[in-house]
Amino acid sequence: MNEHPVNEPYKPNARETRIQIVKFALFSASAGIVETAAFTVLDMVTPWKYWPCYLIALVLSVLWNFTLNREFTFKSANNVSKAMMQIFLFYCVFTPLSTWWGNALTEKAGWNSYAVLFLTMAANLISEYIYDRFVVYRNSMNTNRRAQREEERSK
């Protein structure tokens, strides 16, 4: 663990950053499974077009991903409501854009819905990691009980 002054935000070293990226990618992959499963069920059992299936599946995956990454990747004890609001703000930008391009690509350009879904999930993974790391959890990394126990064990 990095030794850091109590009043300064935790800054992970290069090794810890790589571990964060791997954890984020793995949790995001599991969220991708949640999103894909939800999208598939909605696509198969409803007559809905791409966008409502995508939006419902996206919300489910965001809740899953937020919970896991807050606890295990960034080990944050920050205010859950504040962090969720920041994630909500991210999705206030990402969701309309991704819904627009997804609908345009599937309905107008004739692309395969699953190809669009997976490309959108890749764009989401990259942009959300950057946003989470440098905005949402910037000043609260390694502040939860899990991080404190790990720090105590490493001393």
Salt bridges, closest charged atoms under 4 A:
GLU71 OE2 - ARG146 NE 3.12
GLU107 OE1 - LYS49 NZ 3.96
GLU150 OE1 - LYS75 NZ 2.56
GLU152 OE2 - LYS155 NZ 3.88
